[in-house]
Every structure is written in C-alpha cells, then in structure tokens.
Amino acid sequence: MSNVQRAVLIRDYGGAEITEIATIEKPIPESGQVLVRVRAAGINGIDWKVREGNVKRAFPLQLPIILGAEMAGVIEAVGPNTSRFRVGDRVMGAMGKLGAFAEFVVINEANLSPTPEALSDIHAAAIPVSAVAAWNSLHYAGPLYSGQKILIHGAAGGLGSYAVQYAKKAGAKVFATAGQADLNFVKSLGANEVINYHTQRFEDILQDIDLVLDYVGGEVLDLSWQVLATDGTVISTASPDILIRMPPNRRGLWFMNQPNPELLERLAIDVSNDALQFRIGDVVGFTDIPNAIERNRTVSGIGKVVADFSI
C-alpha cells in the first residue's frame, strides 16, 4: 500500500490560484487517534475564509495547511488506546480544525460519530459542520423560548437551513432572508416570513428582533443592529470583527464552532429519519475541490456542495 496521498492545501494566504493539489505522506495514527480513508468531504465558507487570511487572527494556523473541515469515510487503521471504532466502521465528523481534503486523515476518535446506515457517505459528509454549528450558534446567546423573534440571514445555506428548522421546532417566530430562487425552499423549512433580499430591505420591514443569526456578514451585519430589540443579540459566524463593528448599547457575539460528536450523532439520526431536511446542492470530484471552494465564495445556491473522493 502506498504511503503517499493527495491533499488540497495552501502554502500562503491569497486567492483561488494558491489552492493546490499536492502529494504528501499518509499520516499514522497516534494514541487515541484513528486513520480514516475519506470518501467524501463538505465544502464550507471557512475554506475560502482561511485561504484568504480573513480569519487568521481568530483562527491561527501554521502553514502549509490542508483545507477541509468535515468528512465521512471508513476506519482504515486504529492507533493505541482506542476503543470506540474498529477497522471498517463508517464514520463522520468535523475535524475540529482543518484537514479533511486529504485521501487519508488522522483524527481523535472522540471527534467522530458513527454514520447512520441509511445515510450515504455523500450525505454524511454534508452534516458535521452545518448541523452542529447551526444548533450551537442558535443557542449561543441563551435558551430559546416560544414566541421568540429570530431573524436568520443566509437561510437557504447549510447553516441557515438547519437553524430555521431548529428555531421553528423551539416555537420561535422565524424570519429569514433569502434570494428569489430560494424563497419556496426556506418557506418549506418552516420560516414564518421570508424576505427576498434582492427586492426587499429587511431593515425597513422588521423590528424588535430578539435574536439575529448572521451567516452572511459584511453589510448584512451592519444593517442588522437596526432591527434588534433593546435586549436583543446578534450572533455572527461570518464576521470575526463583530465586536469592533458593534454600535454602543448593542449586544453582539462572535461564534466559533467546536465538534460535538454526541450532538452530531443525534442530528444525523434525525436527518436519516427525515426529521430534518437538508439538500445536497452539488457533488464534485476531488480535483475540483479548489474550484468548488472559490464557487462557495462567489455563488450562492441551495444546499451543500460535497466532494466525492471516488470521482
């Protein structure tokens, strides 16, 4: 068996041109780790944000770095002091850092969850970051309550589509922003009102919002302060500089997700049982990962883009 593998990495910060497919050594699992043959990996906004250096202060890394935050695959080997999984087990998980865009990865077995039998590897790879980050960011400011007014930006995306469903199930009144092509999809997730950001200004329509989930950043964050209730909160996963951009007498929090394998296992079962909806937007091959990262930056669309390592 070869001791080398392909990986998608960056050696410096910059644009699309710096993302490369390189040949590197296959890693060896150490104590508490397992070696996973990656079958599929999800494409996320964090990939291009790391590539461009946008989050290097909040998310310091040592370059070169392999991109990719979540994956699904099969256990290829186990290191010492491991007990949860055996060779051949199907697993899914968030890396807890980066490194998923490689044919083989080593990861702490504690970060992994078993892949439900009903889920393909393609579907399993789309869940670990979005489903868990949406849940955790939604609850980051405190417990949810029935009747709470929640605004979700980027509601058709990976995080937003889960957050709409979680908030609705909690009894909240859910407002969402989405593009024209995504309006019906977001409504089908349970949003009470979907605002078309192409033709409507949410800041002219909404007021007294208790919680804003900002999965977009930029001007969207800057305008969101206007719609907050006096004691409302903005949670942003897209703007690490939210505290600098926060007006006086407003509350904003920057959210960084952490792996939660127990929560992931529960949510993955809900997805496999159709208790949670989600969509795969596109499936690309391994060599198209650099292009898919750039498309994530420049093109909005319904559903998660997943790289299938078999094509």
Residue, then its C-alpha position, 0 to 999 in steps of 0.5 A: m500500500s502506498n504511503v503517499q496521498r493527495a491533499v488540497l492545501i495552501r502554502d500562503y494566504g491569497g486567492a483561488e490560484i494558491t489552492e493546490i493539489a499536492t502529494i504528501e505522506k499518509p499520516i499514522p495514527e497516534s494514541g487515541q487517534v484513528l486513520v480514516r480513508v475519506r470518501a467524501a468531504g463538505i465544502n464550507g465558507i471557512d475554506w475560502k475564509v482561511r485561504e484568504g487570511n480573513v480569519k487568521r487572527a481568530f483562527p491561527l494556523q501554521l502553514p502549509i495547511i490542508l483545507g477541509a473541515e468535515m468528512a465521512g469515510v471508513i476506519e482504515a487503521v486504529g492507533p493505541n488506546t482506542s476503543r470506540f471504532r474498529v477497522g471498517d466502521r463508517v464514520m463522520g465528523a468535523m475535524g475540529k480544525l482543518g484537514a479533511f481534503a486529504e485521501f487519508v486523515v488522522i483524527n481523535e476518535a472522540n471527534l467522530s460519530p458513527t454514520p447512520e446506515a441509511l445515510s450515504d457517505i455523500h450525505a454524511a459528509a454534508i452534516p458535521v459542520s452545518a448541523v452542529a454549528a447551526w444548533n450551537s450558534l442558535h443557542y449561543a446567546g441563551p435558551l430559546y423560548s416560544g414566541q421568540k423573534i429570530l431573524i436568520h440571514g443566509a437561510a437557504g445555506g447549510l447553516g441557515s437551513y438547519a437553524v430555521q428548522y431548529a428555531k421553528k421546532a423551539g416555537a420561535k417566530v422565524f424570519a429569514t432572508a433569502g434570494q428569489a430562487d430560494l424563497n419556496f425552499v426556506k418557506s418549506l423549512g418552516a420560516n414564518e416570513v421570508i424576505n427576498y433580499h434582492t427586492q426587499r430591505f429587511e431593515d425597513i420591514l422588521q423590528d424588535i428582533d430578539l435574536v439575529l443569526d448572521y451567516v452572511g456578514g459584511e453589510v448584512l451585519d451592519l444593517s442588522w443592529q437596526v432591527l434588534a430589540t433593546d435586549g436583543t443579540v446578534i450572533s455572527t459566524a461570518s464576521p470575526d470583527i463583530l465586536i469592533r463593528m458593534p454600535p454602543n448599547r448593542r449586544g453582539l457575539w462572535f461564534m466559533n464552532q467546536p465538534n460535538p460528536e454526541l450532538l452530531e450523532r443525534l442530528a444525523i439520526d434525525v436527518s436519516n429519519d427525515a426529521l430534518q431536511f437538508r439538500i445536497g446542492d452539488v457533488v464534485g470530484f476531488t480535483d475540483i475541490p479548489n474550484a468548488i471552494e472559490r464557487n462557495r465564495t462567489v455563488s450562492g445556491i441551495g444546499k451543500v456542495v460535497a466532494d466525492f473522493s471516488i470521482 
